[in-house]
């Protein structure tokens, strides 16, 4: 699983730590939500595959140092559909959940996300969890265009988006 994910983001030096954190954060949140132990372990392994579809996005866009154009961002959005296709047709519970996450982790609770415009309970719970932890990790990590936010600031940002971007529960 980790090799597949690393292949999808091969040129990103922080990918290894990012995918590990996404798995750990997702399993911690699932545990706080009283998920069964077997489902907690599944999300721990499935969540790191959330961006596996980026393997199908051209490097000139994925590695662009500046702001993306609207057209470039539309291409990046395709990573959700590409990831879902890569992870489809498996009988493995991990890959089944990973497919849901890859496809739906950019949906928003208010229905304004992509790729399908799903809202509320239409969005699989695993994808709602990953949406939160992926945002938290992005906010608290260094990026070429920003310094990391303190965890408290990241949590405030997420709380402010509760009910619109993120599941309020």
Legacy VTK file of the C-alpha trace (Angstrom):
# vtk DataFile Version 3.0
C-alpha trace
ASCII
DATASET POLYDATA
POINTS 169 float
0.000 0.000 0.000
2.717 2.453 0.976
4.671 1.679 -2.197
1.580 2.424 -4.306
1.057 5.721 -2.524
4.727 6.685 -2.746
4.645 5.968 -6.481
1.715 8.350 -6.877
3.600 11.219 -5.250
7.161 10.176 -6.079
8.525 13.688 -6.508
7.240 14.986 -3.173
9.906 14.561 -0.480
7.414 14.855 2.398
5.023 12.219 1.056
6.226 9.413 3.328
5.533 11.371 6.497
2.305 12.833 5.105
0.821 9.438 4.235
1.814 8.049 7.618
0.166 10.985 9.420
-3.018 10.707 7.345
-3.354 7.038 8.294
-2.668 7.684 11.971
-4.898 10.759 12.246
-7.723 8.974 10.443
-7.535 5.965 12.732
-7.483 8.217 15.810
-10.565 10.080 14.637
-12.337 6.806 13.794
-11.508 5.537 17.285
-12.954 8.731 18.818
-16.114 8.039 16.802
-16.311 4.540 18.350
-15.690 2.652 15.143
-15.098 -1.104 15.541
-11.432 -2.071 15.841
-11.361 -3.814 12.453
-12.701 -0.672 10.708
-10.139 1.490 12.521
-7.377 -0.699 11.114
-8.899 -0.579 7.638
-9.025 3.228 7.595
-5.453 3.358 8.934
-4.330 1.581 5.751
-6.902 3.024 3.324
-6.611 6.732 4.169
-3.028 7.149 2.911
-4.284 6.317 -0.594
-6.514 9.413 -0.726
-4.384 11.127 -3.402
-3.195 8.076 -5.347
-4.921 9.483 -8.442
-2.332 12.264 -8.630
-0.183 9.745 -10.472
-2.305 10.606 -13.517
-1.840 14.386 -13.298
0.952 15.868 -15.453
4.127 16.884 -13.601
4.061 20.351 -15.145
0.896 20.973 -13.123
1.682 18.975 -9.965
5.140 20.529 -9.647
4.183 24.066 -10.631
5.665 26.420 -8.019
3.047 29.157 -8.327
-0.712 29.435 -8.225
-2.617 27.167 -10.592
-4.875 28.596 -13.270
-8.551 27.609 -13.211
-7.892 25.238 -16.106
-4.949 23.617 -14.279
-7.022 23.239 -11.118
-9.763 21.526 -13.143
-7.129 19.019 -14.270
-5.934 18.469 -10.672
-9.537 17.766 -9.629
-9.470 14.723 -11.893
-7.201 12.957 -9.389
-10.308 11.879 -7.452
-11.744 10.027 -10.451
-8.356 8.607 -11.457
-7.772 7.330 -7.913
-11.212 5.729 -7.788
-10.517 3.955 -11.082
-7.104 2.737 -9.902
-8.601 1.308 -6.724
-11.766 -0.163 -8.239
-12.783 -3.807 -8.647
-11.045 -5.133 -5.569
-12.562 -7.462 -3.003
-10.166 -6.175 -0.347
-11.955 -4.180 2.387
-8.944 -1.849 2.545
-9.006 -1.095 -1.178
-12.802 -0.739 -1.183
-12.577 1.917 1.535
-9.550 3.494 -0.165
-11.612 3.847 -3.349
-14.394 5.666 -1.463
-11.852 7.956 0.163
-9.937 8.704 -3.046
-13.185 9.478 -4.856
-14.942 11.529 -2.166
-12.369 13.213 0.106
-12.879 16.570 -1.683
-16.647 16.532 -1.299
-17.946 19.161 1.107
-20.638 18.696 3.703
-22.699 21.492 2.070
-22.583 19.837 -1.369
-20.156 22.344 -2.909
-17.222 19.945 -3.289
-16.078 17.701 -6.127
-16.231 15.463 -8.098
-19.928 14.636 -7.537
-21.284 17.482 -5.393
-22.345 15.055 -2.651
-23.650 16.470 0.630
-23.997 15.368 4.236
-24.584 11.617 4.642
-24.173 11.017 0.903
-20.434 11.366 1.529
-18.937 8.151 2.937
-17.892 8.617 6.570
-14.330 7.518 5.809
-14.040 10.304 3.221
-15.458 12.837 5.697
-12.794 11.793 8.195
-9.985 12.057 5.641
-11.209 15.476 4.499
-10.639 16.753 8.030
-7.300 15.084 8.689
-5.895 15.964 5.251
-6.786 19.615 5.837
-5.322 19.520 9.345
-2.087 18.017 8.034
-1.866 20.554 5.202
-2.401 23.456 7.603
0.148 22.222 10.161
2.831 21.320 7.593
5.357 23.547 5.840
4.617 24.259 2.203
6.704 26.224 -0.298
4.103 28.994 -0.093
3.448 29.015 3.683
4.810 28.287 7.133
2.994 25.687 9.245
0.117 26.863 11.408
0.060 25.908 15.081
-2.352 22.999 15.725
-4.741 25.282 17.645
-5.036 27.623 14.647
-5.634 24.681 12.295
-8.368 23.364 14.594
-10.004 26.804 14.691
-10.024 26.926 10.881
-11.600 23.463 10.713
-14.188 24.347 13.369
-15.100 27.495 11.408
-15.801 25.299 8.368
-17.952 22.883 10.390
-21.271 22.328 8.636
-20.088 23.829 5.366
-16.866 22.083 4.370
-16.711 19.498 7.171
-19.151 17.209 8.943
-20.114 19.014 12.174
-20.137 15.743 14.100
LINES 1 170
169 0 1 2 3 4 5 6 7 8 9 10 11 12 13 14 15 16 17 18 19 20 21 22 23 24 25 26 27 28 29 30 31 32 33 34 35 36 37 38 39 40 41 42 43 44 45 46 47 48 49 50 51 52 53 54 55 56 57 58 59 60 61 62 63 64 65 66 67 68 69 70 71 72 73 74 75 76 77 78 79 80 81 82 83 84 85 86 87 88 89 90 91 92 93 94 95 96 97 98 99 100 101 102 103 104 105 106 107 108 109 110 111 112 113 114 115 116 117 118 119 120 121 122 123 124 125 126 127 128 129 130 131 132 133 134 135 136 137 138 139 140 141 142 143 144 145 146 147 148 149 150 151 152 153 154 155 156 157 158 159 160 161 162 163 164 165 166 167 168
